[in-house]
């Protein structure tokens, strides 16, 4: 049985967040370790985005820094960073998810796991990236 997309996205966020602490492990290793600790259903989307974010981290971080005016990745909270990495990966590499759905889901994750100031920041960075990188056309 696979996960519902929202459940898979939230789980993907938590795994991507955990990857910020385990920089010596690959994304796939983190995924497999976590699956042993807290069993969850195998899900293609989950595996794709978690491993994809791990593989494209530098590219995603470059985009985040480009649109987070005056902020470096090191200054951004790990929660916000994980949310933005997930959303940008979806917008760039996952077919069939409109950019506005990705951004809306990122904002919802931010509301659930972060503070109100972070919601505006994350939303602003993601919308700027979508606008200026031509991601709005990818629907």
SULPE-V103530 format. One record per helix or strand. SS is the DSSP state (alpha for helix, beta for strand). FROM is the first residue (numbers start at 1). LEN is the number of residues. Records with the same first field share a line. If there is no record, write none. Layout:
SS=FROM-LEN + FROM-LEN
This chain:
alpha=5-15 + 27-11 + 44-24 + 73-3 + 78-16 + 99-15 + 116-17 + 135-3
